[in-house]
């Protein structure tokens, strides 16, 4: 958060609002400050090479459990250079969010597994009692009041990262886990499906700069990779509960992801947003499966279909136009102020 400003948070809120995950007026900056203040009981700073544990009146079992987790981060940095070799640092991660989400899951999964091994190997009966008492009285009102998608995203590196590292560990022990650091996972798909690591690298998708064809003072808020995990969140954890698909169907719809790229533009004068998300799926069947799920999601979010032709569907109200196009194993989702701008964008994509 040291380099994260209220202006950055405002832009992120606009992006998340376009994805249907957040109210655009939501104060994301204050939430992050409060959330991390509430949740973090220790951390390792890979820049200063310092480890911190928030201690109570004594260094009891909960603190020692946290110490085991954070000490693992220090060992990771000592042997694998978190910033220099893994490239897990602010500037690189801003441009490569999908890669860094995978690396974060590796780091946290590794630390969580060793933390649990410490507990099961060295914790005394009194230690276990202290930890149980700690969690029995633990409260996290900020986390529990946070938007649903943010709760899930916050826990992703710990829950799914733990499963990923545990799978590697069970297959080859700690030497196998160490080897992952020389060839780290590169996508949330590999974290969600450990059996696909390391043989399913994402396909590259390039979107053009659309500013030259847009009239007005549009500005680009962001361009990056959405990834399987966030596509799942869009479908399963929408801000409006009535727009959500059930978790199982959302997982199936996102499961065929093979690569993507998105770009978001914003026009301050009119408070309008353009979103383009192009996804390559593993095959045409997976692309159709996603499209069928998306139709239900979009109809719940945007209302009844306004047009439907072979491989193209659209929804429109007095402020927003949304369109999904299916071409073989590629889907393109466009949100624009109106159908004319969406057509202009799609034509530009078609002539690449």
Steps between C-alpha positions, in 0.01 A plus 500: 500500500801733525474583128122467478313831493132596533511582127621148422220360714246715319610365162496143634145554627393611152654187346338272756167677448521428126552134591190510718693433820486836677305823528703767313470738797641248745794631706745225415802681645363530854377141484848373414653697787242369747506146363876457515512668841247247627628185331878512512664357813846480345685553176837474332628802307703375203634850434641573847560129582316543829235281664227632728270320742222685684548380856247495781591499866727202437645297216243222523393226257306723252805726464733204460271356234518830313878505553529161324306643202701821471833331561423284196466819294842607621644164391328530162663835447840378617506207258281616210513883508133601507547832317808438287446144373126443544422858385243534775524877544276801450600623153508156335178385666306804380567385143476125564219449748420143398860384543533673836172354625647156427833580666325644806302175527826304485658715773200492731419136431857398583499703823156372599600137448815537710299691762263203527791256516644697792161482672458127454865417577604732780192657660426385853156432640510844658601657167203342326268615777630858474453500122146360529413765759646771280290405199190439711505864608638644175282757326550666162211742438683688222568182304148368552349829377725517192355425155467129435749485213762677712464251782553214256790673327668581831499132596599365156879478554455331837227250417582408142870564546502253789334233285741568212811466717359203691446320168863563403620395846304175500651409163864569587547652844679827572757453219210504252364820658844660477518415130177692435687820584730447202194470273218682683132476405393771257121504524215459745393208280810308608426580865137393469600184314839382635495205261541748211823642637741555328360382166216748440653847450242760397468609140588861426216730391574850373241779491571813294505853633143619443551864596566610139152386391313641801366855490548711812743504789489133583784375719625147542453380856664161464593216268606161625395135528178404679584132555286202589462604863356845428271369227365264764454791744311705240247222458478373858557805719321788324415799718128436451426155638221460244760514222711215637524155350552212739861417581504166321375641173734798528795268551402293196454811287843640591679164492568499125700824512817496290596869492352849483555871493284788616506878475286761678447863395321778687355836396500731801270763351208260457595232755494230232705181474619275220607144576641248253581146612617251240547139615644201320353173625656157475255394231170601344301291746651687796430833327134402451473386860626836624270686260194313623586580860576862413163541332326416826732727698464793257122468472477516879733801513398698191143384442340320209691450176449780251644302209616147437659360187726202437802557723404850615280627782437847638327680785424871517341758728503879492863519618687177429537267206648154555585244235647149489639357178598137449732405215631146515690473825521877557250710693498880509305693763451870433339757728456842341274805525307392189483247216682727253812521716490125560476436126793734439705307754406159363580608144841618620561165667393314185750685282807425711 
